[in-house]
Amino acid sequence: MYKKIINITSQLIKNTISEQKLNSIQETLIKINFYIKIEELVIIIVLISLILSIITFIISWILNISKLSCIIAFFIPTILIINYIIYKNEKIKDKIESELPQYLNQLSSLLKVGLGLESALYEISQNTKGYLNNEIKRALTEIRFGKPFNESLLNIAKRNKSENLHHTFEIIIHSKESGANLADILVMISEDLTENIILKRERRASIMMSVMFLLISSIIAIPFSFSMISLYAEFIQHAGRTNPLIGIMPIVSIGYIIIHSILISFLLSIVMYSNYKKALQFSLIIIPTSLGIYYISGIFFKTVLLGGLI
């Protein structure tokens, strides 16, 4: 039965996503030490989502809260997994880029004593550990199996989506082909990369307080505020006064929280990375968290505060 489900899921995935994209996703999972097939991961996520939705439905039915929470609960596992994969990829990318200057210095030292570029890379790969070294080992293996040297190096940057790696390897390739003094060039690249890493860290440190303020306002302050407003509206209703806000308050609250979270995501992506495309990554974290806090605080206020008053 399990194998049959796996086969059906695998066929659906293959019909939906191209083989090249599937290979890229599978490779990403392996890189972050997530040793599981894509179809098995999808089945696990769906099962967890269904169980979480059923539990949320029972709780919402008992406490008489919006059934929209069931839909949100269904997507939570998927969002968490996607965010975990993105986070791990970003951490690996940052680690690789932080290892690059030292790696270039070692490579430069070996070139100065007379080793060729490939021999120097092989020598370093046998005596070094780290994510960058793993990528270099893979490139050297591909070269031994017949893949061109230039393509193997550039594939490292492509796999990790790193502009620094791409720029560095392009300089290495052009220098190698033109016969320039590659050892001195590598030292200069290493110094530039070190300065860029230091500047990036200083920039992130300087804006961290602003980032924390934006996150707290979006994830905690806004959801709590709308929960309190909903509590007040329901209290007025229980006091015997008609209140037309009761019906539309949940929709308005959820809409505002989502819009506010999206705007905060764009702002954070520009402030931290100068790249608005990162807004999607932030949105996948901020929106579910904000809505989760809204519903949890709503349950708390209804059962503890409002329950005590009525």
Secondary structure by P-SEA (a helix, b strand, c coil): caaaaaaaaaaaaaacccaaaaaaaaaaaaaacccccaaaaaaaaaaaaaaaaaaaaaaaaaaccccaaaaaaaaaaaaaaaaaaaaaaaaaaaaaaaaaaaaaaaaaaaaaacccaaaaaaaaaaccccaaaaaaaaaaaaaaacccaaaaaaaaaaaaccaaaaaaaaaaaaaaaaccaaaaaaaaaaaaaaaaaaaaaaaaaaaaaaaaaaaaaaccaaaaaaaaaaaaaaaaaaaccccccccaaaaaaaaaaaaaaaaaaaaaaaaccccccaaaaaaaccaaaaaaaaaaaaaaaaaccccccc
